[in-house]
Amino acid sequence: MAPLPSFAVVLSLGVAALAAQTNPGALPGNGYIDSKICATCHRDIAANYARTGMGRSFFMPGTANTIEDYAKTPEYYHALSDSHYAMTIRNGEYFQRRWQLGLDGKEINVEEAKIDYVIGSGNHARFYLHRTERGMLIEFPLGWYPGKGGEWGMVPGSDLEQPRTRRFISYKCMFCHNAYPAIPSANEAPGSDPVFLKELPQGIDCQRCHGPGGDHVRTSGQAGMVNPAKLSPERRMEVCMQCHLETTEGRIPAMLQRFDRGPFSFIPGKPLVDFAIFFDYAPGTGHELAFEGVSSVYRLRQSRCFLESGGKLECASCHDPHSIPRGEEAVRHYSSVCLQCHTRPHPARATTSATATPADCITCHMPKRRADDAPHIIMTDHLIQRRAPANALAEFAERPPQEYRGEVVPYYPLPLPDTPQNGLYRAVAQVGLENNVAAGLPDLVKRLDKLKPPEAEFYMVLGDGWKSLGKAQEAAAAYQRALQIKPDSAQAMRALARVDEAHAEQILARAVQIAPNDPQSWFRYGVLTASAERIQKAITLDPWLPDQSRRLAEVSHSEPALKDALRTDPFDEAAWDLGGRMMAEKGEFRDAFFDFERAIKIYPRAAYLYDYALALVRADRFDDAQKQAHLALRADAGLVEAHELLGGLHARKKELPEAAQEYAAALALKPDLARAQLRLGTVLAAEGDKDGAAAHFREAVKGNDAAVARQAAQALRDMGIR
């Protein structure tokens, strides 16, 4: 470890050097500095803090901080997704590799990428991140957990049949897991891509609790830092709550950051409500007792001890963030806090002497449990309760995320001050993630008309709300209003193009002109215009974004693009279906059938079952084709092409009534389908129904398909009908 710089060296950095280290989200005049500088004066505190979980929350992997056993498990198999993983070290660098097995046990969809950062101290878990060329961070699907002596396991949200392979680390995620990073000034706006500049900080630093240290260093310590101990109880608690208060990981706006604030602009000691408002599920919806990985403060605030303390019980009552006790020391420390109020002897735990400490208050009243949303993670439940829940450490499978439709209500601060701005954000909370759109949208419209806020993001939410209700014209008007406020917003242009189909190409052409380095705009432009060149431009700008290579393969039928699409996301059922069609066209049916079966296993969409049936017909496997066509219609009875195909398969087997029934079903769905008119006429003629056959032949003659019309006319002549 390099020696810490002397204070004289620190001062020699000068104002300009310190300013260069300032985070863009900080308030002007007092910038954030490299936290190593703090240790020059506060050496002991810094050394103790570096051993805490917060001090080890984010780092570059290396020999000194490796606690995982890379050699013990050279391969990890995830049965749910039928995927293999390996964690390896080569030449001092760390990698995660993912692959699947194809025909004959051959490795397919192989992706390996370098681990650039580790997130998590290892007290509860460690997850691994790759930094892309563009400066974005991707979380790998395989993580590490300290339970059972240390074991590999899928990260929360990935222990599923189709884990996400492109989970980008958001600014919100980084806000809680690290010191403030440098980001592009243009990315201060909500909804921006989470791009990080320079080398990222390593660990939650002193300034997350004490505020920016630039002035403190420049004035040789004369300018004070924020001392949480001197704040009011409310402000002091908010220093912790900036990260540790989250009502849920579910899909509601648990923390709604104000649109006029940058993602890393919260300063300790300032009111948290000026930075963000916290929301919760409506009471009585069955979510009140959830225990999640982010819910420590949320659960504490439900406790009778907290509610009856009159504000005296807070995070700092038990926790010194500079030094975290472990083992027996922790038992004694936390139990001693309980005894400050609970002075009577515990009836079930007699002590051996008047001065003895009870064995343990925490195990029963704040037990360790598996988090509902992350069953690999075992952590303390901060709901202080009379009795520990049964089977708190029992293992269970990860549950897929559930959608919530209903009101979301303010949680903190409560009551939410009744101001026009707060009312506007309350309406945004109903609409933004589509939790309560029908009820919230009229209120949002009314408040926007009255307040006319200067932030374009309000109108983006409004547009998204109208779009979710199928109101394209109203959505377009909202996005246009956002563009009036922020004319160079590529995000608003992409949104407008989705609802204004008549002008979509013109809008996206403008987007790539204004933001020529925006990969998402190039991608949308390429998909709309079926341009392989434009999609390739998007891939060149950011090869890590999902869907791009599959869309390129759809446009170009490029096998390398398809292979890259499946490497990027082996759970993209549309890519597997495309692979099946491409292989079938080449007559490589064994590969085609493998691909179709993968697509159907991921999602048995009617179109994929129909494509599979067509390929089976090409391979002369007619009975199997008939089975797949029936499955396609079971998935979607309105799939005209499947009815047609079944009609042909029945006709081939001389099952004429069944063939006529399928062709009639196709025509009921699409009466102007000339091809089905011709085939139904042919079947009816074979059954001896001359009048019925003639009627369908005449309809086929009227159709737009010239070849079909000629065949129908010839059939009529053969029947002696002019």
Sequence and secondary structure as in RCSB ss.txt:
>XXXX:A:sequence
MAPLPSFAVVLSLGVAALAAQTNPGALPGNGYIDSKICATCHRDIAANYARTGMGRSFFMPGTANTIEDYAKTPE
YYHALSDSHYAMTIRNGEYFQRRWQLGLDGKEINVEEAKIDYVIGSGNHARFYLHRTERGMLIEFPLGWYPGKGG
EWGMVPGSDLEQPRTRRFISYKCMFCHNAYPAIPSANEAPGSDPVFLKELPQGIDCQRCHGPGGDHVRTSGQAGM
VNPAKLSPERRMEVCMQCHLETTEGRIPAMLQRFDRGPFSFIPGKPLVDFAIFFDYAPGTGHELAFEGVSSVYRL
RQSRCFLESGGKLECASCHDPHSIPRGEEAVRHYSSVCLQCHTRPHPARATTSATATPADCITCHMPKRRADDAP
HIIMTDHLIQRRAPANALAEFAERPPQEYRGEVVPYYPLPLPDTPQNGLYRAVAQVGLENNVAAGLPDLVKRLDK
LKPPEAEFYMVLGDGWKSLGKAQEAAAAYQRALQIKPDSAQAMRALARVDEAHAEQILARAVQIAPNDPQSWFRY
GVLTASAERIQKAITLDPWLPDQSRRLAEVSHSEPALKDALRTDPFDEAAWDLGGRMMAEKGEFRDAFFDFERAI
KIYPRAAYLYDYALALVRADRFDDAQKQAHLALRADAGLVEAHELLGGLHARKKELPEAAQEYAAALALKPDLAR
AQLRLGTVLAAEGDKDGAAAHFREAVKGNDAAVARQAAQALRDMGIR
>XXXX:A:secstr
      HHHHHHTHHHHHHHT  TTS TTS    GGGGGGT HHHHHHHTTSTTTTSEE   GGG  S TTT S 
EEETTTTEEEEEEEETTEEEEEEEEE GGG EEEEEEEE  EEES SSS BEEEEE TTS EEE SEEEE GGGS
EEEE TTTSSSS  S EE  HHHHHHHSS  B  GGGGSTT     BSS   S  THHHH   HHHHHTTT S  
  GGGS HHHHHHHHHHHH  S SSSS SEEE TTS TT   TTS GGGTEEEEEE TTSS TT   TT HHHHH
TTSHHHHTTTT   HHHH BTTB   HHHHHHHHHHHHHTT  S  TT   SSTT   S SHHHHS EEEETTEE
EEEEE  S  SS  TTTT            S EEEEESSS    HHHHHHHHHHHHTTSSSHHHHHHHHHHHHHH
H  S HHHHHHHHHHHHHTT HHHHHHHHHHHHHH TT HHHHHHHHHH GGGHHHHHHHHHHH TT HHHHHHH
HHHTT HHHHHHHHHH TTSTTHHHHHHHHH  HHHHHHHHHH TT HHHHHHHHHHHHHTT HHHHHHHHHHHH
HH   HHHHHHHHHHHHHTT HHHHHHHHHHHHHH TT HHHHHHHHHHHHHTT HHHHHHHHHHHHHH TT HH
HHHHHHHHHHHTT HHHHHHHHHHHHHSS HHHHHHHHHHHHHTT  
